[in-house]
Amino acid sequence: MYLSRLRLNFSSAAARRDLAEPYELHRTLARVYAPDDATPPPRFLWRLEADRRTNAAPTLLVQAETPGRWQILEALDGYAHAIDADKPVDLKQLVQAERRYRFRLLANATVTRGGKRLGLRTDEALQAWIARQGTQHGFELQSLDCRAQPRMRVARRRGAQAVVIDPALFEGVLEATDPDALRSAVRTGLGHGKAFGLGLLSLARLR
């Protein structure tokens, strides 16, 4: 698995477009990971991390199973101030039974009722959702801070009906109870809306 970190440039028209429209950013990254222009990319996950201290462009985190063709972005004049590309991560070594990790997850927390997928907004509902994810994906929460984020309206193409997404940010400490299940969750992400920058589960081992 590979992790990349990009600091985008607000002065770039292409970067501003991608920051304003999550699906456009996904399409740009798809070009980076596709082996060629005719082949769909393998799975990748991404998340924008806002810099709360300044008005700088957010940092873009990207996780993929393969290295990227970063020359695609380098060819876009001024798209990124910096590209820290393809840091290898040994997920089997990182995730071990009974180890504790700081985690961050921006996710589309939902429930399905009457055949409709509904976004969760209250603290109680969000806490219950992430607890269920832990039961299913091999982790137990040790501490948790969760809060609903601004509603997103995104479309896959111009003129199409926008999809409404209610993202939530989850941070805290978890313990690995089933390493294989947790590794799978890290690889594939949690929740829906992954094309819109949601679902990336980031782990950092507690010292």
Sequence and secondary structure as in RCSB ss.txt:
>XXXX:A:sequence
MYLSRLRLNFSSAAARRDLAEPYELHRTLARVYAPDDATPPPRFLWRLEADRRTNAAPTLLVQAETPGRWQILEA
LDGYAHAIDADKPVDLKQLVQAERRYRFRLLANATVTRGGKRLGLRTDEALQAWIARQGTQHGFELQSLDCRAQP
RMRVARRRGAQAVVIDPALFEGVLEATDPDALRSAVRTGLGHGKAFGLGLLSLARLR
>XXXX:A:secstr
 EEEEEEE TT HHHHHHHH HHHHHHHHHHHHSSSTTS    EEEEEE  TTSS   EEEEEESS   THHHHT
STTSEEEEEEEEE  HHHH  TT EEEEEEEEE EEEETTEEEE  SHHHHHHHHHHHHHHHTEEEEEEEEEE  
 EEE SSTTS  EEE EEEEEEEEEESSHHHHHHHHHH SSB GGGT   EEEEE  
